[in-house]
Amino acid sequence: MGKIDEAREFLKMLGMPKAQQADICCYVLLAMAGVKQDMSWADAENKWIRIHDMIQFANTYYGSTYAENSRETFRKQALHHFRNAAFVEDNGKATNSPNYRYRLTEEVLQMLRVFQTSKWQESVNRFLKYHKKLIDIYASKKKMTMMPVHINGDNFQFSTGKHNELQKAIIEEFAPRFAPNSECLYVGDTIEKDLVKNVDRLTELGFEITLHDKMPDVVLYRKDKSWIYFIESVTSVGPMDSKRVLELTEMTKNVTAGKIFVTAFLDFKTYKKFSETLAWETEVWIAEMPEHMIHLNGDKFLGPR
């Protein structure tokens, strides 16, 4: 392996996330250690250097073509994360000072000097005894920002974001009001596509699901009425327009339960953006006004109140 791939292996074995195993991060590690292509890792050093020096090192000794205005990229993609992983330290100057410098910590320097030797694993074990892998630290933070949601009596976690925020509202605010005692047969997540997918129940009701079918964001089934609610969670795309209703109707042609097509929005402002594209004979629910629905159903609900 060349030094770039060896540096990548070093970062990988110490638990750096995939993004921090990129070439730019390898260049930073090599520059901070002063290791050129034909040098041994045993000759690694940890002198104080600037980001400017890292860029010049990578361009001179590894043929990269980074410009001076790449300094912020080096800082954000590599050095910020190296600091979080306890790989580097700075000299305490103001970040906009021309005298601001970085260097490898003594622990990392010693690991680099025994990299690919019989002492390597022992040094890694010692380092990881006192420092968590960055990939685990970031995974922990991501988990902490997940949104809890109660579905069919079980607890699940949605990843954060407006789309999932709306799906959570559909399950916890819409369903108790307009689909009481319903069962959630399907709900996706922006990261975990099929968070809940009751294939047996869907098949029993007549669904023919293939890998190419795009399920609605949320599917609820109300047994006492024999109603199925197809709900699209819309924050930027995908309302219940005529095309989407036709697709779902075709996908569920063997489903005998009554079908209710709902477009859900977080707020009235978003609803207004899509109001002209919504299909007739569908329903609208807006999370900021959870007690009410808009029925695009002609005279079906016409009458004195």
Salt bridges, closest charged atoms under 4 A:
ASP5 OD1 - ARG8 NH2 3.35
GLU6 OE1 - LYS3 NZ 3.61
ASP23 OD1 - ARG8 NH2 2.90
ASP53 OD1 - ARG50 NH2 2.96
GLU68 OE2 - HIS52 ND1 2.71
GLU68 OE1 - ARG71 NE 3.93
GLU72 OE1 - ARG75 NH1 2.52
GLU89 OE2 - ARG103 NE 2.75
ASP90 OD2 - ARG83 NH1 2.43
GLU107 OE1 - HIS131 NE2 2.93
GLU122 OE2 - ARG126 NH1 3.93
GLU172 OE1 - LYS168 NZ 3.14
GLU173 OE1 - ARG177 NH1 2.74
GLU183 OE1 - ARG201 NE 3.39
ASP194 OD2 - LYS197 NZ 3.73
GLU204 OE2 - ARG201 NH1 2.72
ASP217 OD1 - HIS163 NE2 3.41
ASP224 OD1 - ARG222 NE 2.85
GLU232 OE2 - ARG244 NE 2.66
GLU247 OE2 - LYS243 NZ 2.60
GLU247 OE1 - ARG244 NH1 3.24
GLU250 OE2 - LYS253 NZ 3.39
GLU283 OE1 - HIS295 ND1 2.47
GLU291 OE2 - ARG177 NH2 2.95
